[in-house]
Amino acid sequence: MSEAAPSRWLSDWKAGIAIIVLEIWICVSLISYFSVITKRATELTISSPIVFLPLIFIIALNYFAFVYTDIWKEYVAEFDQLPKKKNRIGSWIVFGVVLFVIANLIFSFYLMSQIDWSQY
């Protein structure tokens, strides 16, 4: 964790929430693609198993990976030791992955909008 961060605890939680949001968006896009391929509308409510189970899995996985254990902090310390050029390349790769997830979600919604759901 960078020493310049105002609060380590808040930064930890913000990063964790951002990762959870990206993982949820990946799941939503997969469900959207499934709906497009099968041409069946999928109702997404918090009580349905298709939403509830992956959500619990994602939150539990992130809790045990980032909150319960501090192993990830060792990796952050290692990356802080890398030269500035390698850190910049890694930052661009992460930025590219985030953009890909967002674009993937938007594209899956676009595909869903192209289907005339009244026929099904």
The 8 nearest C-alpha neighbors of each residue, nearest first, counted from 0:
[[1, 75, 2, 72, 76, 7, 4, 79],
 [0, 2, 3, 4, 79, 7, 75, 76],
 [1, 3, 4, 0, 5, 7, 6, 79],
 [4, 2, 1, 5, 0, 6, 7, 10],
 [3, 5, 2, 6, 1, 7, 10, 0],
 [6, 4, 3, 7, 2, 10, 9, 8],
 [7, 5, 9, 8, 4, 10, 11, 3],
 [6, 8, 10, 9, 11, 4, 5, 0],
 [9, 7, 11, 10, 6, 12, 13, 5],
 [8, 10, 12, 11, 6, 7, 13, 5],
 [9, 11, 7, 13, 8, 12, 14, 6],
 [12, 10, 8, 14, 9, 13, 7, 15],
 [13, 11, 15, 9, 14, 10, 16, 8],
 [12, 14, 10, 16, 15, 11, 9, 17],
 [13, 15, 17, 11, 12, 16, 10, 18],
 [16, 14, 12, 18, 17, 13, 11, 19],
 [15, 17, 19, 13, 18, 14, 12, 20],
 [16, 18, 14, 20, 15, 19, 13, 21],
 [17, 19, 21, 15, 16, 20, 22, 14],
 [18, 20, 16, 22, 17, 21, 23, 15],
 [21, 19, 23, 17, 18, 22, 16, 24],
 [22, 20, 24, 18, 23, 19, 17, 25],
 [23, 21, 25, 19, 24, 20, 18, 26],
 [24, 22, 26, 20, 25, 21, 19, 27],
 [23, 25, 27, 21, 22, 26, 28, 20],
 [24, 26, 22, 28, 23, 27, 29, 21],
 [27, 25, 23, 29, 24, 28, 30, 22],
 [28, 26, 24, 30, 29, 25, 31, 23],
 [27, 29, 31, 104, 25, 30, 26, 107],
 [30, 28, 26, 32, 31, 27, 33, 25],
 [29, 31, 33, 27, 28, 32, 34, 26],
 [32, 30, 28, 34, 29, 33, 107, 27],
 [31, 33, 35, 29, 34, 30, 107, 36],
 [34, 32, 30, 36, 31, 35, 37, 29],
 [35, 33, 31, 39, 38, 37, 32, 36],
 [34, 36, 38, 32, 33, 37, 111, 31],
 [35, 37, 33, 38, 34, 32, 39, 31],
 [36, 38, 34, 39, 35, 33, 32, 40],
 [39, 37, 35, 34, 36, 40, 119, 116],
 [40, 38, 34, 37, 41, 119, 35, 36],
 [39, 41, 34, 42, 38, 116, 35, 119],
 [42, 40, 43, 39, 34, 30, 31, 33],
 [41, 43, 44, 40, 47, 49, 50, 39],
 [42, 44, 41, 50, 45, 47, 49, 46],
 [45, 43, 46, 47, 42, 50, 51, 49],
 [44, 46, 47, 51, 50, 43, 48, 49],
 [47, 45, 44, 51, 48, 50, 43, 49],
 [46, 48, 44, 49, 50, 45, 51, 43],
 [49, 47, 51, 50, 52, 46, 45, 53],
 [48, 50, 47, 51, 52, 53, 43, 44],
 [51, 49, 48, 47, 45, 52, 53, 54],
 [50, 52, 48, 54, 45, 53, 47, 46],
 [51, 53, 55, 54, 48, 50, 56, 49],
 [54, 52, 56, 55, 51, 50, 57, 49],
 [55, 53, 57, 51, 56, 52, 50, 58],
 [54, 56, 52, 58, 53, 57, 59, 51],
 [57, 55, 53, 59, 54, 58, 60, 52],
 [58, 56, 54, 60, 55, 59, 53, 61],
 [57, 59, 61, 55, 60, 56, 62, 54],
 [60, 58, 62, 56, 61, 57, 55, 63],
 [61, 59, 57, 63, 62, 58, 56, 64],
 [60, 62, 64, 58, 59, 63, 65, 57],
 [61, 63, 66, 59, 60, 65, 64, 58],
 [62, 64, 67, 60, 61, 65, 66, 59],
 [65, 63, 61, 62, 60, 68, 66, 67],
 [64, 66, 62, 61, 63, 68, 67, 71],
 [67, 65, 62, 68, 63, 64, 69, 61],
 [66, 68, 63, 62, 65, 64, 69, 61],
 [69, 67, 66, 70, 65, 64, 63, 71],
 [68, 70, 71, 72, 65, 67, 66, 73],
 [71, 69, 72, 73, 68, 74, 65, 64],
 [70, 72, 74, 73, 69, 75, 65, 68],
 [73, 71, 75, 74, 70, 69, 76, 0],
 [74, 72, 76, 71, 75, 70, 77, 69],
 [75, 73, 77, 71, 72, 76, 78, 70],
 [74, 76, 72, 78, 77, 73, 0, 79],
 [75, 77, 79, 73, 74, 78, 72, 80],
 [78, 76, 74, 80, 75, 79, 73, 81],
 [79, 77, 75, 81, 80, 76, 74, 86],
 [78, 80, 76, 77, 81, 75, 1, 86],
 [81, 79, 77, 78, 76, 82, 75, 83],
 [82, 80, 78, 79, 85, 86, 83, 77],
 [81, 83, 84, 85, 86, 80, 79, 78],
 [82, 84, 86, 85, 87, 81, 88, 79],
 [83, 85, 87, 86, 82, 88, 81, 89],
 [86, 84, 88, 87, 82, 83, 89, 81],
 [87, 85, 89, 83, 88, 84, 90, 82],
 [86, 88, 90, 84, 85, 89, 83, 91],
 [89, 87, 85, 91, 90, 86, 84, 92],
 [90, 88, 92, 86, 87, 91, 85, 93],
 [89, 91, 87, 93, 88, 92, 86, 94],
 [90, 92, 94, 88, 89, 93, 95, 87],
 [91, 93, 95, 89, 94, 90, 96, 88],
 [94, 92, 96, 90, 95, 91, 97, 89],
 [93, 95, 91, 97, 92, 96, 90, 98],
 [96, 94, 92, 98, 93, 97, 91, 99],
 [95, 97, 99, 93, 98, 94, 100, 92],
 [98, 96, 94, 100, 99, 95, 93, 101],
 [99, 97, 95, 101, 96, 100, 102, 94],
 [98, 100, 96, 102, 97, 101, 103, 95],
 [101, 99, 103, 97, 98, 102, 104, 96],
 [100, 102, 98, 104, 103, 99, 105, 97],
 [103, 101, 99, 105, 104, 100, 98, 106],
 [104, 102, 100, 106, 101, 105, 99, 107],
 [105, 103, 28, 107, 101, 102, 106, 100],
 [104, 106, 102, 108, 103, 107, 109, 101],
 [105, 107, 109, 103, 108, 104, 102, 110],
 [108, 106, 110, 104, 109, 105, 28, 31],
 [109, 107, 111, 105, 106, 110, 112, 104],
 [108, 110, 106, 112, 107, 111, 105, 113],
 [111, 109, 107, 113, 112, 108, 106, 35],
 [112, 110, 108, 109, 113, 114, 35, 107],
 [111, 113, 109, 110, 114, 108, 115, 107],
 [114, 112, 110, 111, 109, 115, 108, 116],
 [115, 113, 112, 116, 111, 110, 35, 38],
 [114, 116, 117, 118, 113, 112, 119, 111],
 [115, 117, 118, 119, 114, 40, 38, 39],
 [116, 118, 119, 115, 114, 40, 38, 39],
 [119, 117, 116, 115, 114, 38, 39, 40],
 [118, 116, 117, 39, 38, 115, 40, 114]]
